[in-house]
Amino acid sequence: MGSGIFFDFIEAEAEGWELELRVNPLENLFISENYTYTDTKDKTNGGDLLRRPKDKYSIVIDYDYQKKLHANMGIYYVGRRVDWRRYTGDVIKGEHYTRVDLALTYNVNEQLQIYTRIENFRRGLSRA
């Protein structure tokens, strides 16, 4: 078992804004979209904070069928951000990426529910 101590030696500043839209176009269909803009500063060196993308976007679609079946798909975009290379400590530009998650739930009865989830579905397709 390991242990460790976390130290945060930097002074930081962050500001931004977020927009969200939720719609219910059909009785059992729910769609939500979210955009977040974040501007961060490491006050010790004037650069951006590590792993804090300026832009993030998501769209989540939920569908319920006869109170038995629930399907969910989430698409998440994370913009470029400053990061660091694990073994060398070099500061690098992290690439943007898009992730797709899928989930399906089936209520067999009041006591039993079957659930499955695929995270990062898009990555699995791109490697096929």
Disulfide bonds with the S-S distance in Angstrom:
none
